[in-house]
Amino acid sequence: MANSEKGKKGSLKSTITVAMSNYLEAGSIVAGAGGLTLWMEYLDLDDFKLGLLGALSANGFGAAVGALLGGFLVDKYGRKFIYKYDLIAYMLGVLLIVFSFNFPMLLIGYVVTGIAVGAAIPAAWTYIAEEAPEGERAARVGWGQLAWSIGPAITLFLSVALAPLGLLGSRLIFAQLFVIALVTWILQQQINESTIWEEEKEKQNKLKKKGKLTDVSLKELLSVKENRKALFLLIGIYGFWNLVAGVMGYFMPYIYETVGGLTSTQANLLQGTLWLLTVVSTYFVFIKLGDKVNRKALFGIGAVMGIVAWLILTFGGMGWTELLLFVLLWGTAAGFGAQSFYALWSSELFHTKYRAKAQGLMFSVARIGVGLFSLVIALLITTLGFKIAGLIMIAFLIIHLVIGLTMSPETRGKSLEEIQKERYGA
């Protein structure tokens, strides 16, 4: 293995290079959200087409398909394998969006982009956890979450700065994602393969030659009791939380404008501030404390803050006091909430040979849920009102809190190998 900083195990540079896939995914979701009303006006989109964009994009079914495919490829061919091709597809999708002049072209761009970002997610979280130095796994996973948060923050503030340009500004925002994806692709060609995966693959190949092992299938993944328990926990906390966060990531500026009466600039500034708070709390809470304090307690605090935020927004109206309290509470909580712990626990609780497949399956389920919800959320708000939609969000958050507090593990201070031995035996 190379001894250079760019390639050695534990290199923060490699972690950040891989984490940029998260930046690009979240950035592409929010780029679509920030200019949603502009695309609606330009292409005369109705509620169904609006929901379809959200459902088939990186926020929904597109990412679901990509994650399921990526998970199997990453376990079979290596964590680094996906980085040879994935961002090329991403850049193609982004270019289609940049130059879109009709709805089919825009939709295809969203779908291609969604598949590409979904495929990269199992590789990113798996690689970061497997290559993390001893005692820094939560911190390194936190860098992935930090990149996830920075993408939307930058994208939304760019939306404000480029607002005078109208739809051209939205196209330029997608263009900057293309440039960043190109630079990231170049850097990702320089990283080394995961050491843990290489060692596990060598063991599997020896067993295959002796006829004692075949390729791991989805059926085998689901047949193992420890896998099923972990799947229930992680889909429970991330799936239900992501139904809320996924809708927010794509539709929140739209909600601010249509329900709260804010201008597009105000909505994007508000949502940009929310993501900026997530960046800050990810660094100072999850990265700094995730390897040091009780993780169940940390998860619980973030979950309760998120529920309180939605209670205020749902029942307090959308005055500036309520909006600012919502942004403060949700933005801060999201930095050490369900997604951070999902990324960490989904790498810790599965055997190396299942790890990326399991992540791809779970992420796919979560994004299918968001995709289905995206199809109806705009219509739900229009017909039944925002308060009913808010109550549904609160119910989802309560479910994820209960599952997390009753089932979450305490894995601090243990290596992936130690956790694997505890759960699966020698």
C-alpha distance (Angstrom), angle and dihedral (degrees) to the residues before:
residue distance angle dihedral
M1 . . .
A2 3.77 . .
N3 3.78 116.5 .
S4 3.79 93.9 -150.1
E5 3.78 119.0 114.8
K6 3.78 91.9 -114.6
G7 3.77 94.5 60.9
K8 3.82 113.2 22.4
K9 3.79 121.6 110.8
G10 3.77 111.4 -91.2
S11 3.79 94.6 22.5
L12 3.79 110.7 154.6
K13 3.80 88.2 -152.4
S14 3.81 90.7 60.4
T15 3.81 90.0 47.2
I16 3.79 92.1 52.9
T17 3.81 92.4 44.0
V18 3.80 90.8 55.4
A19 3.81 91.9 40.6
M20 3.80 89.5 60.4
S21 3.81 87.1 78.7
N22 3.80 85.5 68.6
Y23 3.80 90.6 50.6
L24 3.78 90.3 53.7
E25 3.79 94.8 47.1
A26 3.78 96.7 49.2
G27 3.80 90.7 39.7
S28 3.81 91.9 54.6
I29 3.82 91.8 50.1
V30 3.77 93.7 50.1
A31 3.80 94.0 40.9
G32 3.79 87.2 61.6
A33 3.79 91.6 45.5
G34 3.80 95.2 48.0
G35 3.80 93.3 56.9
L36 3.79 97.4 33.4
T37 3.79 96.8 115.7
L38 3.82 89.9 47.4
W39 3.80 92.0 54.8
M40 3.81 89.7 44.9
E41 3.79 91.1 56.1
Y42 3.80 95.7 41.3
L43 3.82 95.7 48.9
D44 3.83 97.7 27.0
L45 3.82 93.0 -123.1
D46 3.81 121.6 -170.3
D47 3.83 126.1 -150.6
F48 3.82 92.0 -88.5
K49 3.81 94.6 53.6
L50 3.78 90.0 43.7
G51 3.80 89.9 53.8
L52 3.81 91.3 45.2
L53 3.79 91.8 56.7
G54 3.79 90.3 53.2
A55 3.80 94.0 42.2
L56 3.82 97.2 51.6
S57 3.80 98.9 36.7
A58 3.80 134.9 84.9
N59 3.79 84.4 -72.7
G60 3.81 94.9 61.2
F61 3.80 143.8 -1.0
G62 3.80 95.7 -1.8
A63 3.79 91.6 59.7
A64 3.81 90.3 41.4
V65 3.81 92.5 58.5
G66 3.80 91.8 43.8
A67 3.81 93.7 49.5
L68 3.80 93.7 50.2
L69 3.81 91.4 49.0
G70 3.80 93.8 41.9
G71 3.80 93.9 50.1
F72 3.81 93.0 58.4
L73 3.81 93.8 42.7
V74 3.80 92.9 48.9
D75 3.81 94.1 51.5
K76 3.81 92.2 45.4
Y77 3.81 102.5 41.5
G78 3.80 104.2 20.4
R79 3.79 141.4 -87.3
K80 3.80 92.3 -88.4
F81 3.82 94.3 49.3
I82 3.79 95.1 81.3
Y83 3.80 92.1 56.5
K84 3.81 92.5 66.0
Y85 3.79 93.3 69.2
D86 3.79 112.3 6.8
L87 3.78 101.7 85.0
I88 3.80 91.0 45.3
A89 3.81 87.6 63.9
Y90 3.81 89.5 43.4
M91 3.79 91.7 54.3
L92 3.81 90.9 49.2
G93 3.80 90.9 53.1
V94 3.79 92.8 47.4
L95 3.80 91.5 50.6
L96 3.81 90.2 52.7
I97 3.81 88.7 54.9
V98 3.80 93.2 45.8
F99 3.81 91.9 55.0
S100 3.82 98.8 34.1
F101 3.78 116.5 139.0
N102 3.82 99.7 166.3
F103 3.80 138.6 34.0
P104 3.84 98.4 -103.9
M105 3.80 91.4 53.3
L106 3.81 91.3 48.1
L107 3.79 91.8 47.3
I108 3.82 93.8 49.3
G109 3.80 89.3 50.0
Y110 3.79 90.3 52.7
V111 3.81 92.5 47.9
V112 3.83 95.0 48.9
T113 3.80 91.4 46.1
G114 3.78 90.8 47.6
I115 3.81 94.0 51.7
A116 3.80 90.8 48.4
V117 3.79 96.3 51.0
G118 3.79 92.1 43.3
A119 3.80 91.4 54.0
A120 3.81 91.9 53.2
I121 3.80 97.8 50.5
P122 3.86 99.5 75.4
A123 3.80 89.3 46.8
A124 3.81 93.8 49.2
W125 3.80 99.3 49.0
T126 3.81 92.8 39.8
Y127 3.80 94.4 48.6
I128 3.80 94.2 46.5
A129 3.82 93.4 50.9
E130 3.80 94.8 43.9
E131 3.79 93.7 49.1
A132 3.82 96.3 42.6
P133 3.82 116.1 121.3
E134 3.80 116.9 -112.9
G135 3.80 112.5 -74.1
E136 3.82 93.9 11.2
R137 3.80 103.7 81.1
A138 3.82 96.4 113.1
A139 3.80 90.3 44.2
R140 3.80 92.6 52.1
V141 3.81 92.7 45.4
G142 3.79 84.9 50.1
W143 3.80 89.8 61.5
G144 3.79 87.4 60.5
Q145 3.79 89.7 52.4
L146 3.81 89.8 46.1
A147 3.80 90.5 56.0
W148 3.82 89.0 47.1
S149 3.82 89.1 56.1
I150 3.79 98.2 42.5
G151 3.82 91.7 55.9
P152 3.82 95.4 62.0
A153 3.81 93.2 39.3
I154 3.81 92.7 55.2
T155 3.80 92.4 41.0
L156 3.81 94.0 52.0
F157 3.80 94.6 46.5
L158 3.80 88.5 48.8
S159 3.81 87.0 52.4
V160 3.80 88.9 57.7
A161 3.81 93.8 45.8
L162 3.81 92.7 47.8
A163 3.81 96.1 39.8
P164 3.84 93.5 107.2
L165 3.82 88.0 62.7
G166 3.81 92.3 60.0
L167 3.80 114.9 -160.2
L168 3.80 91.1 -2.8
G169 3.79 87.5 63.9
S170 3.81 90.2 54.9
R171 3.81 90.5 50.3
L172 3.82 90.2 50.5
I173 3.80 90.6 53.0
F174 3.79 90.4 56.6
A175 3.81 88.2 45.7
Q176 3.82 91.0 58.7
L177 3.81 88.5 52.3
F178 3.81 87.4 55.6
V179 3.82 91.1 53.3
I180 3.81 93.1 47.3
A181 3.81 90.5 46.7
L182 3.81 90.3 53.3
V183 3.81 92.8 51.1
T184 3.82 90.8 44.7
W185 3.81 91.9 50.2
I186 3.80 90.6 53.7
L187 3.82 91.7 50.0
Q188 3.81 93.6 45.4
Q189 3.82 90.8 58.7
Q190 3.82 87.2 66.0
I191 3.81 100.3 56.8
N192 3.81 122.6 99.9
E193 3.79 126.0 -122.1
S194 3.81 120.1 -91.8
T195 3.81 108.9 -86.0
I196 3.80 92.8 -146.6
W197 3.81 91.7 52.6
E198 3.81 92.0 48.4
E199 3.80 91.6 52.0
E200 3.81 92.9 47.1
K201 3.82 91.9 46.7
E202 3.80 90.6 52.4
K203 3.82 90.2 53.3
Q204 3.80 91.6 47.9
N205 3.82 92.8 49.4
K206 3.82 91.3 53.0
L207 3.81 91.1 50.5
K208 3.82 91.5 47.4
K209 3.80 90.8 53.9
K210 3.80 88.3 54.8
G211 3.81 90.9 48.1
K212 3.81 92.4 -116.1
L213 3.81 98.1 115.6
T214 3.79 140.3 39.3
D215 3.80 130.3 -170.2
V216 3.79 112.8 -67.6
S217 3.81 111.5 -103.5
L218 3.78 131.6 -161.9
K219 3.81 87.5 -108.8
E220 3.80 91.0 57.0
L221 3.80 91.3 47.2
L222 3.80 90.7 54.8
S223 3.83 94.8 41.5
V224 3.82 94.2 67.0
K225 3.81 113.4 89.3
E226 3.81 95.3 -145.2
N227 3.80 89.9 52.3
R228 3.81 92.2 51.9
K229 3.81 91.8 50.6
A230 3.79 91.8 50.2
L231 3.81 91.9 45.9
F232 3.81 91.2 52.7
L233 3.81 92.4 49.6
L234 3.79 96.1 45.7
I235 3.79 98.4 41.0
G236 3.80 86.9 46.2
I237 3.79 96.6 54.6
Y238 3.79 99.5 32.1
G239 3.79 99.7 33.6
F240 3.80 95.8 53.7
W241 3.81 94.5 38.1
N242 3.79 90.5 48.1
L243 3.81 91.9 53.8
V244 3.80 85.0 66.8
A245 3.81 98.9 35.5
G246 3.81 92.8 44.2
V247 3.77 92.4 53.9
M248 3.80 89.6 46.1
G249 3.78 93.1 49.6
Y250 3.76 92.4 55.9
F251 3.81 107.5 22.6
M252 3.81 106.1 29.1
P253 3.82 97.1 94.6
Y254 3.80 87.2 47.2
I255 3.85 89.6 51.5
Y256 3.80 92.1 47.8
E257 3.80 89.5 52.8
T258 3.81 101.8 40.5
V259 3.81 99.4 34.8
G260 3.79 102.7 25.3
G261 3.79 97.2 36.5
L262 3.80 94.3 -128.0
T263 3.76 123.2 151.0
S264 3.79 119.3 -111.8
T265 3.81 90.1 -105.1
Q266 3.81 92.8 50.7
A267 3.80 91.8 47.5
N268 3.80 93.5 50.9
L269 3.82 92.6 45.2
L270 3.79 90.5 51.0
Q271 3.78 93.7 48.0
G272 3.81 91.2 43.4
T273 3.81 89.4 54.7
L274 3.81 89.5 50.3
W275 3.80 90.9 55.0
L276 3.80 91.5 44.9
L277 3.81 88.9 56.9
T278 3.81 88.2 50.3
V279 3.81 89.8 54.3
V280 3.81 90.9 51.7
S281 3.81 95.7 46.5
T282 3.80 92.6 44.7
Y283 3.78 90.0 57.4
F284 3.80 101.1 38.9
V285 3.82 97.9 36.2
F286 3.82 112.4 24.9
I287 3.80 100.5 28.9
K288 3.80 94.4 39.7
L289 3.83 99.4 38.0
G290 3.80 107.5 22.2
D291 3.82 93.2 91.9
K292 3.81 94.3 40.0
V293 3.82 111.9 44.2
N294 3.81 135.8 50.8
R295 3.79 105.0 -72.0
K296 3.80 96.5 -155.9
A297 3.82 89.9 56.0
L298 3.79 91.2 47.6
F299 3.80 91.1 49.3
G300 3.82 91.2 48.2
I301 3.80 93.9 51.6
G302 3.80 91.7 51.7
A303 3.81 92.6 46.3
V304 3.81 93.6 51.0
M305 3.81 91.5 48.0
G306 3.81 89.5 53.6
I307 3.81 92.2 51.1
V308 3.81 91.9 49.2
A309 3.81 89.6 49.7
W310 3.81 91.8 55.8
L311 3.81 92.5 44.1
I312 3.81 88.8 56.6
L313 3.80 93.5 46.8
T314 3.80 94.2 45.0
F315 3.79 100.7 44.4
G316 3.79 102.6 21.5
G317 3.79 97.5 58.1
M318 3.77 125.0 -128.9
G319 3.77 103.1 -71.7
W320 3.78 116.6 139.0
T321 3.81 92.9 -99.2
E322 3.78 92.0 55.0
L323 3.79 92.9 43.0
L324 3.80 93.2 51.1
L325 3.81 92.4 47.0
F326 3.79 89.6 49.4
V327 3.80 92.5 50.1
L328 3.81 92.1 46.5
L329 3.81 95.2 49.0
W330 3.81 100.1 39.0
G331 3.79 95.3 38.4
T332 3.81 92.5 51.7
A333 3.81 94.8 42.2
A334 3.80 93.9 49.7
G335 3.80 90.5 63.8
F336 3.80 91.6 68.0
G337 3.78 100.1 19.2
A338 3.78 137.3 108.0
Q339 3.80 98.0 -52.3
S340 3.80 94.1 54.4
F341 3.78 92.5 48.6
Y342 3.80 92.2 41.9
A343 3.81 90.3 55.2
L344 3.81 90.0 48.7
W345 3.82 100.4 42.4
S346 3.81 94.6 41.1
S347 3.80 87.7 61.3
E348 3.79 95.0 43.0
L349 3.80 102.4 44.9
F350 3.81 100.9 53.6
H351 3.79 131.9 71.2
T352 3.81 112.9 -108.6
K353 3.80 91.9 -109.1
Y354 3.84 90.8 55.9
R355 3.80 100.5 33.6
A356 3.80 103.9 97.6
K357 3.83 93.7 34.1
A358 3.79 90.1 54.1
Q359 3.80 91.8 47.3
G360 3.78 91.7 48.8
L361 3.81 91.7 49.3
M362 3.81 93.8 48.1
F363 3.78 94.8 44.3
S364 3.79 88.8 48.2
V365 3.81 92.1 52.7
A366 3.81 90.9 47.7
R367 3.79 93.3 49.7
I368 3.80 93.0 45.6
G369 3.80 86.4 56.0
V370 3.79 91.5 50.9
G371 3.79 90.2 45.5
L372 3.80 92.6 54.4
F373 3.79 91.7 44.9
S374 3.81 90.8 48.2
L375 3.79 90.0 57.5
V376 3.80 91.2 62.8
I377 3.81 108.1 24.1
A378 3.81 97.0 89.0
L379 3.80 90.7 46.2
L380 3.82 90.7 44.7
I381 3.79 92.2 55.1
T382 3.80 91.9 45.0
T383 3.82 95.5 49.5
L384 3.82 106.3 29.8
G385 3.78 100.9 23.3
F386 3.77 134.9 -115.5
K387 3.83 95.3 -80.3
I388 3.82 91.8 64.8
A389 3.80 90.1 47.2
G390 3.81 89.2 49.2
L391 3.81 92.0 51.7
I392 3.80 89.7 53.0
M393 3.82 89.7 51.4
I394 3.81 91.0 50.6
A395 3.81 91.2 50.3
F396 3.83 90.6 52.9
L397 3.82 90.9 50.3
I398 3.81 93.4 49.1
I399 3.82 90.6 52.1
H400 3.81 92.1 51.3
L401 3.83 90.7 48.5
V402 3.81 93.6 52.0
I403 3.82 93.5 47.8
G404 3.80 91.9 47.0
L405 3.80 95.7 49.0
T406 3.80 94.2 46.7
M407 3.82 100.2 42.2
S408 3.80 111.4 23.1
P409 3.85 115.9 119.9
E410 3.79 130.8 -134.2
T411 3.78 106.2 -128.6
R412 3.79 102.2 154.0
G413 3.77 116.0 140.2
K414 3.82 95.2 14.7
S415 3.77 125.8 114.3
L416 3.80 120.6 -127.7
E417 3.81 88.0 -109.5
E418 3.83 91.9 53.7
I419 3.81 92.5 48.6
Q420 3.79 90.4 46.8
K421 3.82 91.7 51.8
E422 3.81 91.8 48.4
R423 3.80 92.9 51.3
Y424 3.79 102.3 36.4
G425 3.81 104.6 21.3
A426 3.77 125.7 -128.8
